[in-house]
Amino acid sequence: MKLSDMIEEFIKEMLEDEKSIEIQRNDLAEKFNCVPSQINYVISTRFKPSQGYYVESVRGGGGHITISKVNITKSNYLMHIISSIGDSITAQEVSIFISNFLSYNMISKTEAKLLKVATSDNVLIIDTKDRDRLRANIFKNMLVNLVED
């Protein structure tokens, strides 16, 4: 397991029983024997609003970082993702979204497979520029159909 994964898992375990936690970046860096910027990296890449978290950083004089779980519904989450997808999207970006959906139990494994297959380069055999635009349209339309009433 990579250091970033271990830090992420540690923070998520802290959040299991709490809606919000306050951590000292330097203390966490010391615990994992890493530089504080590694903690910043993990927090900025794995605890984003689109992943269901709100992060507030207080600097200076024993500054701390507060991480809160945002209670979002599946429908709100999917609609947020749909609106954040631009006119085009790569297969790799779709794969990242699908991985996040699975890790937050937003979709089933079967739905993930269908999303991946329908948006894969193997299926979309057209010019690259057009392919990424078509992929975005297909992906967004499939997600709309996963939104619950």
Helices and strands as residue ranges (DSSP letters): H 3-16, E 20-23, H 25-31, H 36-46, G 49-51, E 53-58, E 64-69, H 74-84, H 91-103, H 109-118, H 128-146
